[in-house]
Amino acid sequence: MPKMKTRRSAAKRFKLTGSGKIKRNKANFAHILTKKTSKRKRRLGQSGVVAPADEKRVKKMISS
């Protein structure tokens, strides 16, 4: 059986941390920023962690 290919779209969006968690960028930080508060924009700029329910699926997509 051939190797499983990495899903390139997922590989560009997610990064694996040293402890095995998956880092992700938060949504709603690309445009229409004028109506969002500074506090909200600051929080959106920070990276988040993928929810435990989705971890298995994302790991499968980014593992080559």
mmCIF file of the N, C-alpha and C atoms, coordinates in Angstrom:
data_MODEL
# 
_entry.id   MODEL 
# 
loop_
_atom_site.group_PDB 
_atom_site.id 
_atom_site.type_symbol 
_atom_site.label_atom_id 
_atom_site.label_alt_id 
_atom_site.label_comp_id 
_atom_site.label_asym_id 
_atom_site.label_entity_id 
_atom_site.label_seq_id 
_atom_site.pdbx_PDB_ins_code 
_atom_site.Cartn_x 
_atom_site.Cartn_y 
_atom_site.Cartn_z 
_atom_site.occupancy 
_atom_site.B_iso_or_equiv 
_atom_site.pdbx_formal_charge 
_atom_site.auth_seq_id 
_atom_site.auth_comp_id 
_atom_site.auth_asym_id 
_atom_site.auth_atom_id 
_atom_site.pdbx_PDB_model_num 
ATOM 1   N N  . MET A 1 1  ? 0.847   -1.190 0.000  1.00 0.00 ? 1  MET A N  1 
ATOM 2   C CA . MET A 1 1  ? 0.000   0.000  0.000  1.00 0.00 ? 1  MET A CA 1 
ATOM 3   C C  . MET A 1 1  ? 0.890   1.251  0.000  1.00 0.00 ? 1  MET A C  1 
ATOM 4   N N  . PRO A 1 2  ? 0.568   2.227  -0.846 1.00 0.00 ? 2  PRO A N  1 
ATOM 5   C CA . PRO A 1 2  ? 1.414   3.429  -0.901 1.00 0.00 ? 2  PRO A CA 1 
ATOM 6   C C  . PRO A 1 2  ? 1.274   4.291  0.342  1.00 0.00 ? 2  PRO A C  1 
ATOM 7   N N  . LYS A 1 3  ? 2.243   5.179  0.496  1.00 0.00 ? 3  LYS A N  1 
ATOM 8   C CA . LYS A 1 3  ? 2.218   6.109  1.631  1.00 0.00 ? 3  LYS A CA 1 
ATOM 9   C C  . LYS A 1 3  ? 1.018   7.032  1.520  1.00 0.00 ? 3  LYS A C  1 
ATOM 10  N N  . MET A 1 4  ? 0.548   7.501  2.687  1.00 0.00 ? 4  MET A N  1 
ATOM 11  C CA . MET A 1 4  ? -0.541  8.470  2.690  1.00 0.00 ? 4  MET A CA 1 
ATOM 12  C C  . MET A 1 4  ? 0.021   9.851  2.376  1.00 0.00 ? 4  MET A C  1 
ATOM 13  N N  . LYS A 1 5  ? -0.632  10.577 1.497  1.00 0.00 ? 5  LYS A N  1 
ATOM 14  C CA . LYS A 1 5  ? -0.163  11.919 1.155  1.00 0.00 ? 5  LYS A CA 1 
ATOM 15  C C  . LYS A 1 5  ? -0.636  12.926 2.193  1.00 0.00 ? 5  LYS A C  1 
ATOM 16  N N  . THR A 1 6  ? 0.203   13.927 2.446  1.00 0.00 ? 6  THR A N  1 
ATOM 17  C CA . THR A 1 6  ? -0.167  15.019 3.336  1.00 0.00 ? 6  THR A CA 1 
ATOM 18  C C  . THR A 1 6  ? -1.151  15.913 2.606  1.00 0.00 ? 6  THR A C  1 
ATOM 19  N N  . ARG A 1 7  ? -2.176  16.369 3.325  1.00 0.00 ? 7  ARG A N  1 
ATOM 20  C CA . ARG A 1 7  ? -3.097  17.334 2.732  1.00 0.00 ? 7  ARG A CA 1 
ATOM 21  C C  . ARG A 1 7  ? -2.440  18.694 2.859  1.00 0.00 ? 7  ARG A C  1 
ATOM 22  N N  . ARG A 1 8  ? -1.988  19.241 1.750  1.00 0.00 ? 8  ARG A N  1 
ATOM 23  C CA . ARG A 1 8  ? -1.186  20.465 1.759  1.00 0.00 ? 8  ARG A CA 1 
ATOM 24  C C  . ARG A 1 8  ? -1.943  21.650 2.342  1.00 0.00 ? 8  ARG A C  1 
ATOM 25  N N  . SER A 1 9  ? -3.248  21.720 2.104  1.00 0.00 ? 9  SER A N  1 
ATOM 26  C CA . SER A 1 9  ? -4.030  22.834 2.638  1.00 0.00 ? 9  SER A CA 1 
ATOM 27  C C  . SER A 1 9  ? -4.019  22.806 4.165  1.00 0.00 ? 9  SER A C  1 
ATOM 28  N N  . ALA A 1 10 ? -4.100  21.615 4.747  1.00 0.00 ? 10 ALA A N  1 
ATOM 29  C CA . ALA A 1 10 ? -4.079  21.471 6.205  1.00 0.00 ? 10 ALA A CA 1 
ATOM 30  C C  . ALA A 1 10 ? -2.681  21.733 6.757  1.00 0.00 ? 10 ALA A C  1 
ATOM 31  N N  . ALA A 1 11 ? -1.661  21.275 6.034  1.00 0.00 ? 11 ALA A N  1 
ATOM 32  C CA . ALA A 1 11 ? -0.278  21.446 6.483  1.00 0.00 ? 11 ALA A CA 1 
ATOM 33  C C  . ALA A 1 11 ? 0.103   22.923 6.570  1.00 0.00 ? 11 ALA A C  1 
ATOM 34  N N  . LYS A 1 12 ? -0.503  23.745 5.714  1.00 0.00 ? 12 LYS A N  1 
ATOM 35  C CA . LYS A 1 12 ? -0.213  25.178 5.725  1.00 0.00 ? 12 LYS A CA 1 
ATOM 36  C C  . LYS A 1 12 ? -0.947  25.898 6.846  1.00 0.00 ? 12 LYS A C  1 
ATOM 37  N N  . ARG A 1 13 ? -2.027  25.317 7.338  1.00 0.00 ? 13 ARG A N  1 
ATOM 38  C CA . ARG A 1 13 ? -2.849  25.965 8.358  1.00 0.00 ? 13 ARG A CA 1 
ATOM 39  C C  . ARG A 1 13 ? -2.513  25.554 9.781  1.00 0.00 ? 13 ARG A C  1 
ATOM 40  N N  . PHE A 1 14 ? -1.996  24.347 9.970  1.00 0.00 ? 14 PHE A N  1 
ATOM 41  C CA . PHE A 1 14 ? -1.746  23.813 11.312 1.00 0.00 ? 14 PHE A CA 1 
ATOM 42  C C  . PHE A 1 14 ? -0.280  23.480 11.528 1.00 0.00 ? 14 PHE A C  1 
ATOM 43  N N  . LYS A 1 15 ? 0.176   23.659 12.779 1.00 0.00 ? 15 LYS A N  1 
ATOM 44  C CA . LYS A 1 15 ? 1.552   23.290 13.145 1.00 0.00 ? 15 LYS A CA 1 
ATOM 45  C C  . LYS A 1 15 ? 1.493   22.461 14.422 1.00 0.00 ? 15 LYS A C  1 
ATOM 46  N N  . LEU A 1 16 ? 2.354   21.455 14.496 1.00 0.00 ? 16 LEU A N  1 
ATOM 47  C CA . LEU A 1 16 ? 2.412   20.593 15.668 1.00 0.00 ? 16 LEU A CA 1 
ATOM 48  C C  . LEU A 1 16 ? 3.392   21.185 16.681 1.00 0.00 ? 16 LEU A C  1 
ATOM 49  N N  . THR A 1 17 ? 2.979   21.273 17.951 1.00 0.00 ? 17 THR A N  1 
ATOM 50  C CA . THR A 1 17 ? 3.862   21.794 18.994 1.00 0.00 ? 17 THR A CA 1 
ATOM 51  C C  . THR A 1 17 ? 4.720   20.661 19.551 1.00 0.00 ? 17 THR A C  1 
ATOM 52  N N  . GLY A 1 18 ? 5.675   21.001 20.385 1.00 0.00 ? 18 GLY A N  1 
ATOM 53  C CA . GLY A 1 18 ? 6.558   19.999 20.974 1.00 0.00 ? 18 GLY A CA 1 
ATOM 54  C C  . GLY A 1 18 ? 5.826   19.007 21.850 1.00 0.00 ? 18 GLY A C  1 
ATOM 55  N N  . SER A 1 19 ? 4.753   19.475 22.509 1.00 0.00 ? 19 SER A N  1 
ATOM 56  C CA . SER A 1 19 ? 3.998   18.602 23.413 1.00 0.00 ? 19 SER A CA 1 
ATOM 57  C C  . SER A 1 19 ? 2.930   17.789 22.680 1.00 0.00 ? 19 SER A C  1 
ATOM 58  N N  . GLY A 1 20 ? 2.828   17.988 21.353 1.00 0.00 ? 20 GLY A N  1 
ATOM 59  C CA . GLY A 1 20 ? 1.883   17.186 20.578 1.00 0.00 ? 20 GLY A CA 1 
ATOM 60  C C  . GLY A 1 20 ? 0.554   17.861 20.305 1.00 0.00 ? 20 GLY A C  1 
ATOM 61  N N  . LYS A 1 21 ? 0.367   19.094 20.809 1.00 0.00 ? 21 LYS A N  1 
ATOM 62  C CA . LYS A 1 21 ? -0.868  19.823 20.529 1.00 0.00 ? 21 LYS A CA 1 
ATOM 63  C C  . LYS A 1 21 ? -0.768  20.411 19.128 1.00 0.00 ? 21 LYS A C  1 
ATOM 64  N N  . ILE A 1 22 ? -1.897  20.853 18.592 1.00 0.00 ? 22 ILE A N  1 
ATOM 65  C CA . ILE A 1 22 ? -1.911  21.425 17.255 1.00 0.00 ? 22 ILE A CA 1 
ATOM 66  C C  . ILE A 1 22 ? -2.284  22.898 17.330 1.00 0.00 ? 22 ILE A C  1 
ATOM 67  N N  . LYS A 1 23 ? -1.374  23.748 16.831 1.00 0.00 ? 23 LYS A N  1 
ATOM 68  C CA . LYS A 1 23 ? -1.609  25.182 16.815 1.00 0.00 ? 23 LYS A CA 1 
ATOM 69  C C  . LYS A 1 23 ? -2.390  25.566 15.578 1.00 0.00 ? 23 LYS A C  1 
ATOM 70  N N  . ARG A 1 24 ? -3.224  26.599 15.700 1.00 0.00 ? 24 ARG A N  1 
ATOM 71  C CA . ARG A 1 24 ? -4.002  27.097 14.573 1.00 0.00 ? 24 ARG A CA 1 
ATOM 72  C C  . ARG A 1 24 ? -4.138  28.608 14.687 1.00 0.00 ? 24 ARG A C  1 
ATOM 73  N N  . ASN A 1 25 ? -4.464  29.243 13.582 1.00 0.00 ? 25 ASN A N  1 
ATOM 74  C CA . ASN A 1 25 ? -4.748  30.674 13.599 1.00 0.00 ? 25 ASN A CA 1 
ATOM 75  C C  . ASN A 1 25 ? -6.241  30.871 13.825 1.00 0.00 ? 25 ASN A C  1 
ATOM 76  N N  . LYS A 1 26 ? -6.598  31.983 14.444 1.00 0.00 ? 26 LYS A N  1 
ATOM 77  C CA . LYS A 1 26 ? -8.002  32.261 14.706 1.00 0.00 ? 26 LYS A CA 1 
ATOM 78  C C  . LYS A 1 26 ? -8.651  32.914 13.495 1.00 0.00 ? 26 LYS A C  1 
ATOM 79  N N  . ALA A 1 27 ? -9.944  32.684 13.356 1.00 0.00 ? 27 ALA A N  1 
ATOM 80  C CA . ALA A 1 27 ? -10.704 33.240 12.234 1.00 0.00 ? 27 ALA A CA 1 
ATOM 81  C C  . ALA A 1 27 ? -11.066 34.697 12.496 1.00 0.00 ? 27 ALA A C  1 
ATOM 82  N N  . ASN A 1 28 ? -11.566 35.377 11.487 1.00 0.00 ? 28 ASN A N  1 
ATOM 83  C CA . ASN A 1 28 ? -12.058 36.762 11.553 1.00 0.00 ? 28 ASN A CA 1 
ATOM 84  C C  . ASN A 1 28 ? -10.973 37.808 11.762 1.00 0.00 ? 28 ASN A C  1 
ATOM 85  N N  . PHE A 1 29 ? -9.776  37.576 11.259 1.00 0.00 ? 29 PHE A N  1 
ATOM 86  C CA . PHE A 1 29 ? -8.701  38.560 11.401 1.00 0.00 ? 29 PHE A CA 1 
ATOM 87  C C  . PHE A 1 29 ? -8.153  38.995 10.045 1.00 0.00 ? 29 PHE A C  1 
ATOM 88  N N  . ALA A 1 30 ? -8.907  38.736 8.978  1.00 0.00 ? 30 ALA A N  1 
ATOM 89  C CA . ALA A 1 30 ? -8.409  39.032 7.635  1.00 0.00 ? 30 ALA A CA 1 
ATOM 90  C C  . ALA A 1 30 ? -8.896  40.382 7.107  1.00 0.00 ? 30 ALA A C  1 
ATOM 91  N N  . HIS A 1 31 ? -10.154 40.709 7.333  1.00 0.00 ? 31 HIS A N  1 
ATOM 92  C CA . HIS A 1 31 ? -10.703 41.966 6.818  1.00 0.00 ? 31 HIS A CA 1 
ATOM 93  C C  . HIS A 1 31 ? -11.859 42.414 7.692  1.00 0.00 ? 31 HIS A C  1 
ATOM 94  N N  . ILE A 1 32 ? -12.431 43.582 7.366  1.00 0.00 ? 32 ILE A N  1 
ATOM 95  C CA . ILE A 1 32 ? -13.482 44.232 8.167  1.00 0.00 ? 32 ILE A CA 1 
ATOM 96  C C  . ILE A 1 32 ? -12.997 44.389 9.610  1.00 0.00 ? 32 ILE A C  1 
ATOM 97  N N  . LEU A 1 33 ? -11.832 45.001 9.759  1.00 0.00 ? 33 LEU A N  1 
ATOM 98  C CA . LEU A 1 33 ? -11.235 45.139 11.083 1.00 0.00 ? 33 LEU A CA 1 
ATOM 99  C C  . LEU A 1 33 ? -11.602 46.440 11.778 1.00 0.00 ? 33 LEU A C  1 
ATOM 100 N N  . THR A 1 34 ? -12.166 47.383 11.049 1.00 0.00 ? 34 THR A N  1 
ATOM 101 C CA . THR A 1 34 ? -12.440 48.700 11.635 1.00 0.00 ? 34 THR A CA 1 
ATOM 102 C C  . THR A 1 34 ? -13.503 48.643 12.727 1.00 0.00 ? 34 THR A C  1 
ATOM 103 N N  . LYS A 1 35 ? -14.488 47.784 12.571 1.00 0.00 ? 35 LYS A N  1 
ATOM 104 C CA . LYS A 1 35 ? -15.557 47.703 13.576 1.00 0.00 ? 35 LYS A CA 1 
ATOM 105 C C  . LYS A 1 35 ? -15.194 46.811 14.766 1.00 0.00 ? 35 LYS A C  1 
ATOM 106 N N  . LYS A 1 36 ? -14.081 46.101 14.689 1.00 0.00 ? 36 LYS A N  1 
ATOM 107 C CA . LYS A 1 36 ? -13.665 45.227 15.798 1.00 0.00 ? 36 LYS A CA 1 
ATOM 108 C C  . LYS A 1 36 ? -12.823 46.022 16.789 1.00 0.00 ? 36 LYS A C  1 
ATOM 109 N N  . THR A 1 37 ? -13.005 45.740 18.060 1.00 0.00 ? 37 THR A N  1 
ATOM 110 C CA . THR A 1 37 ? -12.274 46.472 19.100 1.00 0.00 ? 37 THR A CA 1 
ATOM 111 C C  . THR A 1 37 ? -10.803 46.066 19.091 1.00 0.00 ? 37 THR A C  1 
ATOM 112 N N  . SER A 1 38 ? -9.964  46.942 19.629 1.00 0.00 ? 38 SER A N  1 
ATOM 113 C CA . SER A 1 38 ? -8.524  46.668 19.698 1.00 0.00 ? 38 SER A CA 1 
ATOM 114 C C  . SER A 1 38 ? -8.265  45.404 20.497 1.00 0.00 ? 38 SER A C  1 
ATOM 115 N N  . LYS A 1 39 ? -9.008  45.228 21.576 1.00 0.00 ? 39 LYS A N  1 
ATOM 116 C CA . LYS A 1 39 ? -8.839  44.049 22.434 1.00 0.00 ? 39 LYS A CA 1 
ATOM 117 C C  . LYS A 1 39 ? -9.137  42.774 21.642 1.00 0.00 ? 39 LYS A C  1 
ATOM 118 N N  . ARG A 1 40 ? -10.218 42.821 20.884 1.00 0.00 ? 40 ARG A N  1 
ATOM 119 C CA . ARG A 1 40 ? -10.619 41.651 20.091 1.00 0.00 ? 40 ARG A CA 1 
ATOM 120 C C  . ARG A 1 40 ? -9.574  41.334 19.021 1.00 0.00 ? 40 ARG A C  1 
ATOM 121 N N  . LYS A 1 41 ? -9.048  42.373 18.374 1.00 0.00 ? 41 LYS A N  1 
ATOM 122 C CA . LYS A 1 41 ? -8.037  42.173 17.329 1.00 0.00 ? 41 LYS A CA 1 
ATOM 123 C C  . LYS A 1 41 ? -6.741  41.622 17.911 1.00 0.00 ? 41 LYS A C  1 
ATOM 124 N N  . ARG A 1 42 ? -6.406  42.078 19.094 1.00 0.00 ? 42 ARG A N  1 
ATOM 125 C CA . ARG A 1 42 ? -5.198  41.586 19.771 1.00 0.00 ? 42 ARG A CA 1 
ATOM 126 C C  . ARG A 1 42 ? -5.324  40.095 20.057 1.00 0.00 ? 42 ARG A C  1 
ATOM 127 N N  . ARG A 1 43 ? -6.496  39.682 20.532 1.00 0.00 ? 43 ARG A N  1 
ATOM 128 C CA . ARG A 1 43 ? -6.735  38.260 20.836 1.00 0.00 ? 43 ARG A CA 1 
ATOM 129 C C  . ARG A 1 43 ? -6.749  37.419 19.562 1.00 0.00 ? 43 ARG A C  1 
ATOM 130 N N  . LEU A 1 44 ? -7.307  37.967 18.488 1.00 0.00 ? 44 LEU A N  1 
ATOM 131 C CA . LEU A 1 44 ? -7.375  37.231 17.226 1.00 0.00 ? 44 LEU A CA 1 
ATOM 132 C C  . LEU A 1 44 ? -5.996  37.029 16.614 1.00 0.00 ? 44 LEU A C  1 
ATOM 133 N N  . GLY A 1 45 ? -5.069  37.925 16.915 1.00 0.00 ? 45 GLY A N  1 
ATOM 134 C CA . GLY A 1 45 ? -3.716  37.821 16.388 1.00 0.00 ? 45 GLY A CA 1 
ATOM 135 C C  . GLY A 1 45 ? -2.913  36.700 17.014 1.00 0.00 ? 45 GLY A C  1 
ATOM 136 N N  . GLN A 1 46 ? -3.324  36.276 18.199 1.00 0.00 ? 46 GLN A N  1 
ATOM 137 C CA . GLN A 1 46 ? -2.614  35.189 18.880 1.00 0.00 ? 46 GLN A CA 1 
ATOM 138 C C  . GLN A 1 46 ? -3.099  33.846 18.339 1.00 0.00 ? 46 GLN A C  1 
ATOM 139 N N  . SER A 1 47 ? -2.229  32.852 18.417 1.00 0.00 ? 47 SER A N  1 
ATOM 140 C CA . SER A 1 47 ? -2.621  31.532 17.911 1.00 0.00 ? 47 SER A CA 1 
ATOM 141 C C  . SER A 1 47 ? -3.459  30.796 18.943 1.00 0.00 ? 47 SER A C  1 
ATOM 142 N N  . GLY A 1 48 ? -4.274  29.889 18.456 1.00 0.00 ? 48 GLY A N  1 
ATOM 143 C CA . GLY A 1 48 ? -5.112  29.069 19.329 1.00 0.00 ? 48 GLY A CA 1 
ATOM 144 C C  . GLY A 1 48 ? -4.699  27.611 19.217 1.00 0.00 ? 48 GLY A C  1 
ATOM 145 N N  . VAL A 1 49 ? -5.412  26.760 19.939 1.00 0.00 ? 49 VAL A N  1 
ATOM 146 C CA . VAL A 1 49 ? -5.141  25.323 19.915 1.00 0.00 ? 49 VAL A CA 1 
ATOM 147 C C  . VAL A 1 49 ? -6.380  24.619 19.375 1.00 0.00 ? 49 VAL A C  1 
ATOM 148 N N  . VAL A 1 50 ? -6.168  23.603 18.565 1.00 0.00 ? 50 VAL A N  1 
ATOM 149 C CA . VAL A 1 50 ? -7.278  22.833 17.996 1.00 0.00 ? 50 VAL A CA 1 
ATOM 150 C C  . VAL A 1 50 ? -8.006  22.093 19.120 1.00 0.00 ? 50 VAL A C  1 
ATOM 151 N N  . ALA A 1 51 ? -9.322  22.050 19.047 1.00 0.00 ? 51 ALA A N  1 
ATOM 152 C CA . ALA A 1 51 ? -10.148 21.388 20.059 1.00 0.00 ? 51 ALA A CA 1 
ATOM 153 C C  . ALA A 1 51 ? -9.845  19.892 20.093 1.00 0.00 ? 51 ALA A C  1 
ATOM 154 N N  . PRO A 1 52 ? -9.922  19.291 21.279 1.00 0.00 ? 52 PRO A N  1 
ATOM 155 C CA . PRO A 1 52 ? -9.640  17.846 21.408 1.00 0.00 ? 52 PRO A CA 1 
ATOM 156 C C  . PRO A 1 52 ? -10.498 16.971 20.486 1.00 0.00 ? 52 PRO A C  1 
ATOM 157 N N  . ALA A 1 53 ? -11.723 17.403 20.214 1.00 0.00 ? 53 ALA A N  1 
ATOM 158 C CA . ALA A 1 53 ? -12.617 16.628 19.347 1.00 0.00 ? 53 ALA A CA 1 
ATOM 159 C C  . ALA A 1 53 ? -12.110 16.568 17.906 1.00 0.00 ? 53 ALA A C  1 
ATOM 160 N N  . ASP A 1 54 ? -11.348 17.583 17.480 1.00 0.00 ? 54 ASP A N  1 
ATOM 161 C CA . ASP A 1 54 ? -10.867 17.645 16.102 1.00 0.00 ? 54 ASP A CA 1 
ATOM 162 C C  . ASP A 1 54 ? -9.425  17.195 15.944 1.00 0.00 ? 54 ASP A C  1 
ATOM 163 N N  . GLU A 1 55 ? -8.711  16.991 17.049 1.00 0.00 ? 55 GLU A N  1 
ATOM 164 C CA . GLU A 1 55 ? -7.279  16.693 17.010 1.00 0.00 ? 55 GLU A CA 1 
ATOM 165 C C  . GLU A 1 55 ? -6.941  15.474 16.155 1.00 0.00 ? 55 GLU A C  1 
ATOM 166 N N  . LYS A 1 56 ? -7.646  14.391 16.347 1.00 0.00 ? 56 LYS A N  1 
ATOM 167 C CA . LYS A 1 56 ? -7.351  13.140 15.642 1.00 0.00 ? 56 LYS A CA 1 
ATOM 168 C C  . LYS A 1 56 ? -7.454  13.337 14.128 1.00 0.00 ? 56 LYS A C  1 
ATOM 169 N N  . ARG A 1 57 ? -8.507  14.033 13.704 1.00 0.00 ? 57 ARG A N  1 
ATOM 170 C CA . ARG A 1 57 ? -8.742  14.278 12.282 1.00 0.00 ? 57 ARG A CA 1 
ATOM 171 C C  . ARG A 1 57 ? -7.643  15.148 11.674 1.00 0.00 ? 57 ARG A C  1 
ATOM 172 N N  . VAL A 1 58 ? -7.260  16.212 12.396 1.00 0.00 ? 58 VAL A N  1 
ATOM 173 C CA . VAL A 1 58 ? -6.236  17.135 11.883 1.00 0.00 ? 58 VAL A CA 1 
ATOM 174 C C  . VAL A 1 58 ? -4.878  16.446 11.832 1.00 0.00 ? 58 VAL A C  1 
ATOM 175 N N  . LYS A 1 59 ? -4.541  15.668 12.867 1.00 0.00 ? 59 LYS A N  1 
ATOM 176 C CA . LYS A 1 59 ? -3.250  14.950 12.889 1.00 0.00 ? 59 LYS A CA 1 
ATOM 177 C C  . LYS A 1 59 ? -3.146  14.006 11.707 1.00 0.00 ? 59 LYS A C  1 
ATOM 178 N N  . LYS A 1 60 ? -4.255  13.362 11.377 1.00 0.00 ? 60 LYS A N  1 
ATOM 179 C CA . LYS A 1 60 ? -4.271  12.433 10.252 1.00 0.00 ? 60 LYS A CA 1 
ATOM 180 C C  . LYS A 1 60 ? -4.018  13.168 8.929  1.00 0.00 ? 60 LYS A C  1 
ATOM 181 N N  . MET A 1 61 ? -4.553  14.396 8.838  1.00 0.00 ? 61 MET A N  1 
ATOM 182 C CA . MET A 1 61 ? -4.384  15.176 7.604  1.00 0.00 ? 61 MET A CA 1 
ATOM 183 C C  . MET A 1 61 ? -2.977  15.716 7.445  1.00 0.00 ? 61 MET A C  1 
ATOM 184 N N  . ILE A 1 62 ? -2.311  16.078 8.568  1.00 0.00 ? 62 ILE A N  1 
ATOM 185 C CA . ILE A 1 62 ? -0.993  16.705 8.441  1.00 0.00 ? 62 ILE A CA 1 
ATOM 186 C C  . ILE A 1 62 ? 0.158   15.714 8.525  1.00 0.00 ? 62 ILE A C  1 
ATOM 187 N N  . SER A 1 63 ? -0.121  14.480 8.949  1.00 0.00 ? 63 SER A N  1 
ATOM 188 C CA . SER A 1 63 ? 0.955   13.474 8.988  1.00 0.00 ? 63 SER A CA 1 
ATOM 189 C C  . SER A 1 63 ? 1.191   12.959 7.575  1.00 0.00 ? 63 SER A C  1 
ATOM 190 N N  . SER A 1 64 ? 2.466   12.902 7.201  1.00 0.00 ? 64 SER A N  1 
ATOM 191 C CA . SER A 1 64 ? 2.759   12.479 5.829  1.00 0.00 ? 64 SER A CA 1 
ATOM 192 C C  . SER A 1 64 ? 2.898   10.974 5.718  1.00 0.00 ? 64 SER A C  1 
# 
